[in-house]
Amino acid sequence: MTFTMGINLLPESLQVILMAMAPISELRGAIPLAIYYEMGYTEAFILAVIGNTLPVIPLLLFLDPVSNWLRRYGIFDRFFTWLFSRTRRYNNRIEKYGALGLIPFVAIPLPVTGAWTACAVAFVFGIRCRYAFPAVLSGVIIAGIIVTLSCMGVLVIMGV
């Protein structure tokens, strides 16, 4: 049995939550999936936002300790040294907007601009969890509204 066949054995609502939790699809893929399953727009939105938000706190809390542990190994230490030195040049923008800059970053539903990436940005720039979480959550909610409205519009245009 393949992974995708195993996923299909789960209830549709759980499939939507898992799709929203995944770093590539996030709610941008989960809301269309829920609509494909003929869930209501409100249910699709709520399940996708819940799923997209579930990994945020663990990511914000554990990226730093995990990276510190990985830095004990040469290749990872070189990677994190490179990453931090490269991102420092954008530090003035982050200082200007802080955690608030994460909101539009997550809210605009484009590839590589979701909650997972925002958590990585918060980690790299040292934005504390108590500031990053509400910003990421706000961005997820806005992105969910945009994706839901977009799906509704596409269905109206298609005459469905």
Secondary structure, DSSP 8 states (H G I E B T S, - for coil): --HHHHHTTS-HHHHHHHHHHSTTTHHHHHHHHHHHTT--HHHHHHHHHHHHHTTHHHHHHHHHHHHHHHTTSHHHHHHHHHHHHHHGGGHHHHHHHGGGGHHHHHHS--TT-SHHHHHHHHHHTT--HHHHHHHHHHHHHHHHHHHHHHHHHHHHHHT-
